């Protein structure tokens, strides 16, 4: 079996290995309901819609009566 005559340098080795790990940006699509960028085939985190239907209703903060104006 053939063997290399000389040692490959670390930069040559590392540059070869680096080509396989290129990071690609994730695809994003525009939500038709609210227009926020979202991942395709996923529920929109901003409005809770998927494929034109409300899947997750948006939570509203409860107001506690009688605490307004107190300090």
Backbone as XML, in Angstrom:
<?xml version="1.0"?>
<chain id="A" units="angstrom">
  <residue number="1" name="UNK">
    <atom name="N" x="0.848" y="-1.176" z="0.000"/>
    <atom name="CA" x="0.000" y="0.000" z="0.000"/>
    <atom name="C" x="0.887" y="1.230" z="0.000"/>
  </residue>
  <residue number="2" name="UNK">
    <atom name="N" x="0.583" y="2.209" z="-0.864"/>
    <atom name="CA" x="1.445" y="3.393" z="-0.944"/>
    <atom name="C" x="1.341" y="4.271" z="0.288"/>
  </residue>
  <residue number="3" name="UNK">
    <atom name="N" x="2.464" y="4.810" z="0.683"/>
    <atom name="CA" x="2.546" y="5.716" z="1.814"/>
    <atom name="C" x="3.119" y="7.050" z="1.356"/>
  </residue>
  <residue number="4" name="UNK">
    <atom name="N" x="2.742" y="8.153" z="2.010"/>
    <atom name="CA" x="3.304" y="9.438" z="1.614"/>
    <atom name="C" x="4.790" y="9.530" z="1.929"/>
  </residue>
  <residue number="5" name="UNK">
    <atom name="N" x="5.542" y="10.188" z="1.019"/>
    <atom name="CA" x="6.981" y="10.334" z="1.243"/>
    <atom name="C" x="7.281" y="11.405" z="2.274"/>
  </residue>
  <residue number="6" name="UNK">
    <atom name="N" x="6.454" y="12.448" z="2.291"/>
    <atom name="CA" x="6.673" y="13.548" z="3.222"/>
    <atom name="C" x="5.396" y="13.811" z="4.011"/>
  </residue>
  <residue number="7" name="UNK">
    <atom name="N" x="5.584" y="14.399" z="5.187"/>
    <atom name="CA" x="4.454" y="14.751" z="6.031"/>
    <atom name="C" x="3.720" y="15.954" z="5.437"/>
  </residue>
  <residue number="8" name="UNK">
    <atom name="N" x="2.396" y="15.888" z="5.414"/>
    <atom name="CA" x="1.618" y="17.038" z="4.969"/>
    <atom name="C" x="1.589" y="18.064" z="6.097"/>
  </residue>
  <residue number="9" name="UNK">
    <atom name="N" x="1.659" y="19.324" z="5.729"/>
    <atom name="CA" x="1.658" y="20.385" z="6.736"/>
    <atom name="C" x="0.275" y="20.497" z="7.372"/>
  </residue>
  <residue number="10" name="UNK">
    <atom name="N" x="0.263" y="21.109" z="8.550"/>
    <atom name="CA" x="-1.003" y="21.275" z="9.269"/>
    <atom name="C" x="-1.947" y="22.189" z="8.506"/>
  </residue>
  <residue number="11" name="UNK">
    <atom name="N" x="-1.427" y="23.209" z="7.843"/>
    <atom name="CA" x="-2.297" y="24.119" z="7.103"/>
    <atom name="C" x="-2.934" y="23.409" z="5.904"/>
  </residue>
  <residue number="12" name="UNK">
    <atom name="N" x="-2.173" y="22.533" z="5.255"/>
    <atom name="CA" x="-2.714" y="21.774" z="4.130"/>
    <atom name="C" x="-3.789" y="20.800" z="4.616"/>
  </residue>
  <residue number="13" name="UNK">
    <atom name="N" x="-3.530" y="20.151" z="5.719"/>
    <atom name="CA" x="-4.492" y="19.224" z="6.301"/>
    <atom name="C" x="-5.761" y="19.962" z="6.744"/>
  </residue>
  <residue number="14" name="UNK">
    <atom name="N" x="-5.584" y="21.085" z="7.447"/>
    <atom name="CA" x="-6.729" y="21.807" z="7.985"/>
    <atom name="C" x="-7.559" y="22.477" z="6.895"/>
  </residue>
  <residue number="15" name="UNK">
    <atom name="N" x="-6.927" y="22.956" z="5.841"/>
    <atom name="CA" x="-7.688" y="23.583" z="4.760"/>
    <atom name="C" x="-8.515" y="22.543" z="4.010"/>
  </residue>
  <residue number="16" name="UNK">
    <atom name="N" x="-8.046" y="21.342" z="3.929"/>
    <atom name="CA" x="-8.803" y="20.269" z="3.295"/>
    <atom name="C" x="-10.011" y="19.911" z="4.162"/>
  </residue>
  <residue number="17" name="UNK">
    <atom name="N" x="-9.817" y="19.849" z="5.449"/>
    <atom name="CA" x="-10.902" y="19.485" z="6.350"/>
    <atom name="C" x="-11.938" y="20.604" z="6.482"/>
  </residue>
  <residue number="18" name="UNK">
    <atom name="N" x="-11.509" y="21.835" z="6.339"/>
    <atom name="CA" x="-12.420" y="22.966" z="6.527"/>
    <atom name="C" x="-13.450" y="23.061" z="5.413"/>
  </residue>
  <residue number="19" name="UNK">
    <atom name="N" x="-13.162" y="22.518" z="4.239"/>
    <atom name="CA" x="-14.069" y="22.634" z="3.107"/>
    <atom name="C" x="-15.356" y="21.848" z="3.329"/>
  </residue>
  <residue number="20" name="UNK">
    <atom name="N" x="-15.336" y="20.868" z="4.199"/>
    <atom name="CA" x="-16.511" y="20.031" z="4.407"/>
    <atom name="C" x="-17.471" y="20.586" z="5.439"/>
  </residue>
  <residue number="21" name="UNK">
    <atom name="N" x="-17.098" y="21.623" z="6.137"/>
    <atom name="CA" x="-17.909" y="22.142" z="7.227"/>
    <atom name="C" x="-18.402" y="23.560" z="6.966"/>
  </residue>
  <residue number="22" name="UNK">
    <atom name="N" x="-18.728" y="23.876" z="5.734"/>
    <atom name="CA" x="-19.230" y="25.209" z="5.426"/>
    <atom name="C" x="-20.631" y="25.365" z="6.003"/>
  </residue>
  <residue number="23" name="UNK">
    <atom name="N" x="-20.851" y="26.461" z="6.687"/>
    <atom name="CA" x="-22.149" y="26.714" z="7.294"/>
    <atom name="C" x="-23.015" y="27.465" z="6.288"/>
  </residue>
  <residue number="24" name="UNK">
    <atom name="N" x="-24.184" y="26.901" z="6.022"/>
    <atom name="CA" x="-25.119" y="27.546" z="5.115"/>
    <atom name="C" x="-26.229" y="28.192" z="5.936"/>
  </residue>
  <residue number="25" name="UNK">
    <atom name="N" x="-26.683" y="29.362" z="5.547"/>
    <atom name="CA" x="-27.761" y="29.994" z="6.302"/>
    <atom name="C" x="-29.060" y="29.210" z="6.135"/>
  </residue>
  <residue number="26" name="UNK">
    <atom name="N" x="-29.891" y="29.223" z="7.167"/>
    <atom name="CA" x="-31.154" y="28.506" z="7.100"/>
    <atom name="C" x="-32.117" y="29.244" z="6.173"/>
  </residue>
  <residue number="27" name="UNK">
    <atom name="N" x="-32.946" y="28.483" z="5.513"/>
    <atom name="CA" x="-33.956" y="29.077" z="4.649"/>
    <atom name="C" x="-35.044" y="29.682" z="5.517"/>
  </residue>
  <residue number="28" name="UNK">
    <atom name="N" x="-35.606" y="30.755" z="5.063"/>
    <atom name="CA" x="-36.717" y="31.359" z="5.784"/>
    <atom name="C" x="-37.758" y="31.800" z="4.774"/>
  </residue>
  <residue number="29" name="UNK">
    <atom name="N" x="-38.992" y="31.757" z="5.192"/>
    <atom name="CA" x="-40.080" y="32.214" z="4.350"/>
    <atom name="C" x="-40.870" y="33.268" z="5.121"/>
  </residue>
  <residue number="30" name="UNK">
    <atom name="N" x="-41.704" y="33.984" z="4.415"/>
    <atom name="CA" x="-42.472" y="35.066" z="5.013"/>
    <atom name="C" x="-43.834" y="34.527" z="5.444"/>
  </residue>
  <residue number="31" name="UNK">
    <atom name="N" x="-44.230" y="34.838" z="6.655"/>
    <atom name="CA" x="-45.532" y="34.412" z="7.167"/>
    <atom name="C" x="-46.625" y="35.185" z="6.422"/>
  </residue>
  <residue number="32" name="UNK">
    <atom name="N" x="-47.609" y="34.498" z="5.833"/>
    <atom name="CA" x="-48.650" y="35.221" z="5.101"/>
    <atom name="C" x="-49.591" y="36.016" z="6.003"/>
  </residue>
  <residue number="33" name="UNK">
    <atom name="N" x="-49.656" y="35.668" z="7.287"/>
    <atom name="CA" x="-50.559" y="36.370" z="8.201"/>
    <atom name="C" x="-49.950" y="37.660" z="8.736"/>
  </residue>
  <residue number="34" name="UNK">
    <atom name="N" x="-48.718" y="37.548" z="9.279"/>
    <atom name="CA" x="-48.134" y="38.723" z="9.939"/>
    <atom name="C" x="-46.895" y="39.261" z="9.222"/>
  </residue>
  <residue number="35" name="UNK">
    <atom name="N" x="-46.313" y="38.505" z="8.295"/>
    <atom name="CA" x="-45.177" y="38.990" z="7.519"/>
    <atom name="C" x="-43.819" y="38.800" z="8.171"/>
  </residue>
  <residue number="36" name="UNK">
    <atom name="N" x="-43.761" y="38.111" z="9.304"/>
    <atom name="CA" x="-42.498" y="37.864" z="10.000"/>
    <atom name="C" x="-41.773" y="36.710" z="9.311"/>
  </residue>
  <residue number="37" name="UNK">
    <atom name="N" x="-40.438" y="36.757" z="9.281"/>
    <atom name="CA" x="-39.666" y="35.657" z="8.707"/>
    <atom name="C" x="-39.769" y="34.443" z="9.620"/>
  </residue>
  <residue number="38" name="UNK">
    <atom name="N" x="-40.052" y="33.275" z="9.028"/>
    <atom name="CA" x="-40.198" y="32.042" z="9.800"/>
    <atom name="C" x="-39.585" y="30.887" z="9.020"/>
  </residue>
  <residue number="39" name="UNK">
    <atom name="N" x="-39.350" y="29.774" z="9.697"/>
    <atom name="CA" x="-38.853" y="28.580" z="9.030"/>
    <atom name="C" x="-39.982" y="27.960" z="8.214"/>
  </residue>
  <residue number="40" name="UNK">
    <atom name="N" x="-39.679" y="27.430" z="7.025"/>
    <atom name="CA" x="-40.743" y="26.828" z="6.225"/>
    <atom name="C" x="-41.294" y="25.562" z="6.881"/>
  </residue>
  <residue number="41" name="UNK">
    <atom name="N" x="-42.573" y="25.310" z="6.678"/>
    <atom name="CA" x="-43.288" y="24.140" z="7.212"/>
    <atom name="C" x="-43.292" y="24.128" z="8.738"/>
  </residue>
  <residue number="42" name="UNK">
    <atom name="N" x="-43.321" y="25.282" z="9.353"/>
    <atom name="CA" x="-43.365" y="25.397" z="10.807"/>
    <atom name="C" x="-44.451" y="26.414" z="11.178"/>
  </residue>
  <residue number="43" name="UNK">
    <atom name="N" x="-44.926" y="26.322" z="12.395"/>
    <atom name="CA" x="-45.892" y="27.290" z="12.903"/>
    <atom name="C" x="-45.166" y="28.609" z="13.152"/>
  </residue>
  <residue number="44" name="UNK">
    <atom name="N" x="-45.791" y="29.716" z="12.793"/>
    <atom name="CA" x="-45.205" y="31.035" z="13.018"/>
    <atom name="C" x="-45.157" y="31.311" z="14.510"/>
  </residue>
  <residue number="45" name="UNK">
    <atom name="N" x="-43.989" y="31.694" z="15.020"/>
    <atom name="CA" x="-43.843" y="31.972" z="16.449"/>
    <atom name="C" x="-44.508" y="33.278" z="16.844"/>
  </residue>
  <residue number="46" name="UNK">
    <atom name="N" x="-44.661" y="34.187" z="15.899"/>
    <atom name="CA" x="-45.219" y="35.496" z="16.229"/>
    <atom name="C" x="-46.739" y="35.463" z="16.343"/>
  </residue>
  <residue number="47" name="UNK">
    <atom name="N" x="-47.410" y="34.768" z="15.395"/>
    <atom name="CA" x="-48.871" y="34.817" z="15.399"/>
    <atom name="C" x="-49.535" y="33.468" z="15.659"/>
  </residue>
  <residue number="48" name="UNK">
    <atom name="N" x="-48.818" y="32.348" z="15.503"/>
    <atom name="CA" x="-49.380" y="31.036" z="15.789"/>
    <atom name="C" x="-50.155" y="30.420" z="14.641"/>
  </residue>
  <residue number="49" name="UNK">
    <atom name="N" x="-50.044" y="30.982" z="13.435"/>
    <atom name="CA" x="-50.755" y="30.447" z="12.280"/>
    <atom name="C" x="-49.876" y="29.477" z="11.501"/>
  </residue>
  <residue number="50" name="UNK">
    <atom name="N" x="-50.522" y="28.457" z="10.893"/>
    <atom name="CA" x="-49.845" y="27.549" z="9.964"/>
    <atom name="C" x="-50.844" y="27.183" z="8.879"/>
  </residue>
  <residue number="51" name="UNK">
    <atom name="N" x="-50.463" y="27.397" z="7.639"/>
    <atom name="CA" x="-51.280" y="27.054" z="6.475"/>
    <atom name="C" x="-52.653" y="27.739" z="6.534"/>
  </residue>
  <residue number="52" name="UNK">
    <atom name="N" x="-52.684" y="28.966" z="7.033"/>
    <atom name="CA" x="-53.915" y="29.750" z="7.078"/>
    <atom name="C" x="-54.830" y="29.443" z="8.241"/>
  </residue>
  <residue number="53" name="UNK">
    <atom name="N" x="-54.435" y="28.558" z="9.142"/>
    <atom name="CA" x="-55.278" y="28.202" z="10.280"/>
    <atom name="C" x="-54.547" y="28.542" z="11.576"/>
  </residue>
  <residue number="54" name="UNK">
    <atom name="N" x="-55.307" y="29.002" z="12.558"/>
    <atom name="CA" x="-54.749" y="29.316" z="13.864"/>
    <atom name="C" x="-54.509" y="28.015" z="14.624"/>
  </residue>
  <residue number="55" name="UNK">
    <atom name="N" x="-53.260" y="27.721" z="14.921"/>
    <atom name="CA" x="-52.897" y="26.490" z="15.605"/>
    <atom name="C" x="-52.680" y="26.753" z="17.092"/>
  </residue>
  <residue number="56" name="UNK">
    <atom name="N" x="-51.904" y="27.772" z="17.401"/>
    <atom name="CA" x="-51.609" y="28.118" z="18.785"/>
    <atom name="C" x="-52.141" y="29.521" z="19.044"/>
  </residue>
  <residue number="57" name="UNK">
    <atom name="N" x="-53.165" y="29.648" z="19.882"/>
    <atom name="CA" x="-53.665" y="30.996" z="20.169"/>
    <atom name="C" x="-52.648" y="31.792" z="20.966"/>
  </residue>
  <residue number="58" name="UNK">
    <atom name="N" x="-52.559" y="33.070" z="20.665"/>
    <atom name="CA" x="-51.597" y="33.939" z="21.327"/>
    <atom name="C" x="-52.026" y="34.192" z="22.765"/>
  </residue>
  <residue number="59" name="UNK">
    <atom name="N" x="-51.083" y="34.053" z="23.687"/>
    <atom name="CA" x="-51.384" y="34.266" z="25.100"/>
    <atom name="C" x="-51.432" y="35.760" z="25.392"/>
  </residue>
  <residue number="60" name="UNK">
    <atom name="N" x="-52.421" y="36.147" z="26.193"/>
    <atom name="CA" x="-52.543" y="37.536" z="26.600"/>
    <atom name="C" x="-52.231" y="37.638" z="28.083"/>
  </residue>
  <residue number="61" name="UNK">
    <atom name="N" x="-51.591" y="38.713" z="28.463"/>
    <atom name="CA" x="-51.263" y="38.923" z="29.867"/>
    <atom name="C" x="-52.529" y="39.290" z="30.637"/>
  </residue>
  <residue number="62" name="UNK">
    <atom name="N" x="-52.677" y="38.673" z="31.796"/>
    <atom name="CA" x="-53.826" y="38.967" z="32.635"/>
    <atom name="C" x="-53.570" y="40.238" z="33.429"/>
  </residue>
  <residue number="63" name="UNK">
    <atom name="N" x="-54.585" y="41.069" z="33.503"/>
    <atom name="CA" x="-54.474" y="42.287" z="34.304"/>
    <atom name="C" x="-55.067" y="42.017" z="35.684"/>
  </residue>
  <residue number="64" name="UNK">
    <atom name="N" x="-54.315" y="42.343" z="36.710"/>
    <atom name="CA" x="-54.773" y="42.168" z="38.073"/>
    <atom name="C" x="-55.464" y="43.463" z="38.484"/>
  </residue>
  <residue number="65" name="UNK">
    <atom name="N" x="-56.728" y="43.348" z="38.868"/>
    <atom name="CA" x="-57.500" y="44.533" z="39.235"/>
    <atom name="C" x="-57.135" y="44.994" z="40.641"/>
  </residue>
  <residue number="66" name="UNK">
    <atom name="N" x="-57.123" y="46.270" z="40.834"/>
    <atom name="CA" x="-56.857" y="46.825" z="42.146"/>
    <atom name="C" x="-55.394" y="47.113" z="42.413"/>
  </residue>
  <residue number="67" name="UNK">
    <atom name="N" x="-54.500" y="46.702" z="41.562"/>
    <atom name="CA" x="-53.084" y="46.954" z="41.803"/>
    <atom name="C" x="-52.576" y="48.145" z="41.024"/>
  </residue>
  <residue number="68" name="UNK">
    <atom name="N" x="-53.408" y="48.704" z="40.163"/>
    <atom name="CA" x="-52.966" y="49.845" z="39.382"/>
    <atom name="C" x="-52.888" y="51.082" z="40.265"/>
  </residue>
  <residue number="69" name="UNK">
    <atom name="N" x="-51.802" y="51.798" z="40.210"/>
    <atom name="CA" x="-51.625" y="53.004" z="40.987"/>
    <atom name="C" x="-51.050" y="52.796" z="42.360"/>
  </residue>
  <residue number="70" name="UNK">
    <atom name="N" x="-50.960" y="51.562" z="42.816"/>
    <atom name="CA" x="-50.367" y="51.298" z="44.132"/>
    <atom name="C" x="-48.861" y="51.262" z="44.045"/>
  </residue>
  <residue number="71" name="UNK">
    <atom name="N" x="-48.225" y="51.662" z="45.115"/>
    <atom name="CA" x="-46.765" y="51.627" z="45.159"/>
    <atom name="C" x="-46.273" y="51.098" z="46.450"/>
  </residue>
</chain>
